[in-house]
Amino acid sequence: MTSTTKTLEAIKFDRKEIKLEILDQLLLPYSTTYIPIKSIEDGFQAIKLMQVRGAPAIAIVGAFAVVVDTYIYLQAATSNRPIGELIKSIDYLITSRPTAVNLANALNDMKTLIVETECENVNEKVYRALLHYATALYDDDLANNIKIGYHGYKYISDTLKQQNFKGPFSIITICNTGSLATSGHGTALGIIRSTYQSLSKENSNEEFYLQHVYPCETRPYNQGAKLTTYELDYEQIPFTLICDNMVSSLINSLNSKQVKDQSAPIKFIIVGADRIVKNGDTANKIGTFQLSTIAKYFNSKFTKEEQKIKFIVAAPKTTIDLQTQHGDDIVIEERPSNELTTLTGPVLKQSGDVGEKLTVGIATPGISVWNPAFDVTPHELIDSIVTEDEQVYTKDANGEFHLTK
Ligand SMILES: CSC[C@H]1O[C@H](OP(=O)(O)O)[C@H](O)[C@@H]1O
């Protein structure tokens, strides 16, 4: 289905018909097209191609892909399907994107459930266990995102009160961490949604209010330019798109110079996560690490608390990986060079109609390209980690996080 009506529902799972569809995010923001996922292979391709992306969303789509694959097999079962074959297919699905721990966590949980049924072949009992797990994963993610949003808003409000901050403030974010990256509401963008709901100029009962959001375009895949602007526009949250290389100058103009009162300084940089390891080091979209270094630079320069910037990581606890001790141990996915050397999108006609997709070159052909999808922000540069737990994680006197599952 292709339409121009806006939707933020990245994943559609029909619990009666056992049908899975995903919003093809490669076509956003210009057209709304849902594509069916009918097998583990369909799920692998959609995740690998980033038709669906976002750490929580790919875990949910991966889980539902296992469910629909199993359901369709049972509907047509002509021969036995050994459990080992299903587990092998799930292991293949895990390889679609290695950095986001949510995908591996969810699919490994499903493998455990399959083994615990003690069945030799795929059957109704196995299917029911998988269906229950996948629907709970989806429902829990949505509930957790609402909690992350609220806890993040409270942390922001409490921080500004402690700083005796007054007036308008702004937030920077990177990549897309909203409804299009999760089952809904989002993580970092979920905090921005919840904060704007309570602290917009019209709604705020405090001496401060959220005036503006600055999403980074997030080269090379442009999740910020294509997806986060789509979500902020949908929610009518005031924002201005910036290039990733504009952040230092933006902060300098809003926070450093003697600016007019309505400058709305940047007070928070809020990012998502693909894997948070035991010491708090966090893998997230490439470009996140340098945002944390920029915040550290300005905070070392600023003398007044009301100028200082907090660096917040937002994620459900399904993104926490306590088995990995240090950020250096995180496998960073490297993506195809054409994501840097070309741009793909629809022709925008004078009439305002959207034409066919085109790919244009933007770099010298055949050159060496480095395209890591993520980087690792050291825990030293992270002020807080907001999860569905009421207690926001901050570092102790020794500068250490104490994360739990
Ligand atoms: C809540 S989304 C978490 C995370 O996923 C995104 O990566 P990608 O778009 O490559 O799947 C980005 O790193 C977000 O911060």
The ligand as an ORCA input file, in Angstrom:
! r2SCAN-3c Opt
* xyz 0 1
  C      15.724      3.767     19.271
  S      16.673      3.518     17.851
  C      18.241      3.205     18.439
  C      19.319      3.459     17.397
  O      19.102      2.766     16.142
  C      19.550      3.618     15.070
  O      20.405      2.969     14.187
  P      19.904      2.564     12.697
  O      19.064      3.696     12.180
  O      21.177      2.345     11.935
  O      19.127      1.298     12.909
  C      20.302      4.728     15.737
  O      21.619      4.325     16.084
  C      19.433      4.896     16.971
  O      20.026      5.706     17.918
*
